[in-house]
Amino acid sequence: MTHQPEETAEPSRLGAGRITGMERRSAMDAVRMRIGMAISLGLLKPGERLPDQVDVALGLSVSPITARRALASLAEQGVVVRRRGRAGGTFVADAPPLDVLAELSASPAESQAVNRLVDRRLLFECAVTPYAAVNATTEQLDEMERLTKEMAGAGDWSYYHRMDEQFHQLVGTASCLDTAVEVYHQTLAELYDYFIPYPIEKLHKSNLDHIELVASVRAGQVEEAVEISRKHVDILHRTMFMGLAKDQT
């Protein structure tokens, strides 16, 4: 289950040397980059309100202090603005400085490395899903279905991302592949380090795959379940930041 990040600074998992070609970034710079790219790609619109800093931390898997420092830094650079009062919060600036946004983009090496990471997850997903389809208990399937309902009702990207991660972790656990599940979960964690905020409408559409996957597993349709999982991951090549940036060039 998702837990509250502790109020301490932490080293970034981004670029920690696990994937060749990744740059080393502090946790704060990683958050700045992920929010900046979402703005550059038009996923976060001018004037759009960001979730509270605790939810930003939870959605991006960092500590609250890291999220607070990242948002404060972005505010200093004019990328976001902070407003006080009942209707206050942190909002995307009406005209974020283009030079700052350019500095917050991922490098070509990072984009290539994340594409390889998607391929790695694709292989794992196709291996894990058939075993989950055979071994998942009724209780696990019920929990997967509950998570799909949570995602369907999610009002922002932060809550959706947390439920999405729990869903896929549960698929891995349901496979009963022992230590291989740990490797699968590690791959998920590495990839989630690079997810950026998305419009909730796009995420709700992605959740339809989760719903179909649970239905296929319940019905014992193993081949169909594997194909749903394959397509669900393969599309990340086009819908994660590196694919979206390529479409704009």
N, C-alpha and C positions, 0 to 999 in steps of 0.2 A: 504494500500500500504506500501511497505518497506520504512523506513525512515533511514536517516543517524544517527548512534549512536552519542551521544554527547561525546565530548572529556573530559570525566570525568570518574573516577574509579567508579565501582558499585559493590554492594554485589552480590555474586553468587546466581543464582536461584537453582543451583545444591545443593541438600542436605539441602534445606531450611526448612526441617521438614514437608514437605507436604506428603511424602511417608515414612512409617515405614521402617527402615532398611537403609535409605540413610545416607551417611556420609556428614558432613559439609565440604565444600571446598570453598576456595576463588575463585573469578571469574578467577583470573590468573591461579590458580592451575587446575581449571576445563578445561581451554583451553589447558594447558600443557598435561593434561591427555588425552584429546580427540585427539590431534595431535599425542601424543606418542602411543596411542593404534592403531591408523591408521597405524603407521609405523611398530609396532610390528606384526600386522596382515597382513602386506604386501599390504595394500591398497594404501599407499604412498611408492613409491619405492626409493632406494638409488639414489641420484642425481636428483630426481624430484623437479621441481621448485614449490614452494607454491605461491598462489595468493599474491598480494600486501597486506600489513598489514590491509589496510582499507577494502579490500574484505574479508580477514580472519575474521575481526571483524563482518562484515555484515553477512557472512555465518554462523558464530557461535553465532550470536545474543549477542555480547558483545561490549563494547566501544572500539574505536581505541587505547586508552592508555592501556587498558587491553591486547589487542592483541599484542601491541608493547612490553609490559613488558614480556608477556609469551614467545614470540619469542626470545627476548633477553636472557631470562633465559635458554631456550632450546639451544641457541647458546653457552652460557657459559659452558653448560654440554656436548657439542659435539654432540647433537642430530641433530641439523641443522647447516648449515654454511651460512654465509652472504658474498656476493660478491658485490663489487662495480662496477660501470661502466654501459655502455649501456646494456650489457648482464647480469647485476648483478641481485641481488634479494636474496631471502632466499630459500635454497635448503636442501633437506634431506641429511644428511651426508652419505658418502659412507659406513661407518661402525659405526653406532650409538652404544654407549656403552650399552651392554645388561643389565648391572646392573641398569642403569638409566631407561631404558625402562621398566624393571620389576617393578620399583617403581612407574611408571606412569600408571599401570594397575588398572582397577576397582576392587573393593573388591567383594567377593562372595555375600555379602549382597546387594551391589548395583546392581549386575547382576540379582539377584532374584527380587529386587524391580522393575527394568525396565521391566522384563518379566511380572510382575503384571500390570505395567502401559500399556504395549502393550495390555493386556487383557481388561483393562478398555477402551482403545481407540477402541478396536474391538467391544465392546458392543455399544459404542456411534456411531460408524460408521454404524453399522447395523440399528440403530434407526434413524439416521439423513438422510441416503441416500434415503429411500423411500419417505420421505417428500420433499426432494430436487427434486426428480424425478417428483413429482406432482406440486410443487410450483415454481420451477425455472423459471425465466422470460427469454425471448429471449435474452435480454441484458446480463443477467448473464451467460447464456450458451455461448454466443459469447465471453465473457471475459474468461470463462474457456478454450475455444478452443484456444484463443490467448495465454494463459499461457502455454498450452501444446506445442504450437509452440515455445515459448520462451525456454522451457525446452529442446525441441528437438534440438535447436540450441545452447544450453549452451556449453561453452568451458571448464568450470571447475565446481567443486563441489560447490563452494561458490555461484555462480549465480543460479545454479540449485536449491539449497536448499531454496533460497529466493523465487523463483517462485513456488516451491512445497508447501511451507507454505501458500503463497497467494491462491493457488488453493484450498487447503483443507479448509482454512478459508472461502472461497467463497461458497464451498459446504455446510458448516454449516449455513452460512447466508441465502442461498437460501432455506433452509428447513423451514424458518419462524417459528421456534419453540420457539420464544421469549427468555425468560431467560435461557432456556436449551441450547441455542446456546452459551451463555457465558461459561457454564460449559464445553461444547465440546471444545471451543477455549482454555480454560485453560488447558485441558488435552493435546491438541495438543502442547501447549507451553511447558509443562512439558516434553513431550517426545522429542521435538526438542532440548531440553537442552542436550540430550544424543546422538544426531546424530553426527557421526564423518565423516571426509572426505572419500569419496569413489571415485574410478575410474569413470570418466565420462561415460565410456561405460556401466557400471552397472546401472548408474542412467538413462541413455537413455533407457535402457531396461525396467526399472521400469515405465518410462513415458508412455509406451504402455498401461498400465492399465488405466492411466488418459484418454488417447485418446478413449479407449473402453468405459469408463464410460460416457464420454460426449455423445458419439454416442448412447448409450443405453438410456440415459435420454432424448435425443432429440426424439428418436423413441417411447418413452413412455413405454419402457420395464423395469418395476419397479423391478421385481424379478431378472432379469439379472444384473441390476445395483447394487443391493444389494450384489449379489454373487461376482461381480467384486471387490467391496469395501471390502468385507470380506476377500477375498484371498489377496488383496493388503496389508492389515494390518496384517493378520495372518502370512505372510511370514517374518515379522519383527523378530519373535522369532528366526529365523535362519539366518537372514541377518544383524541384528544389532550386535554390538560388542560381546555381550554375547553368541550369537549363533555361530558366527565365531570362537571365542575363544574355545568353546566347541568342534567344529569340529577339532581343532588342537591338542586336548588332546587325 
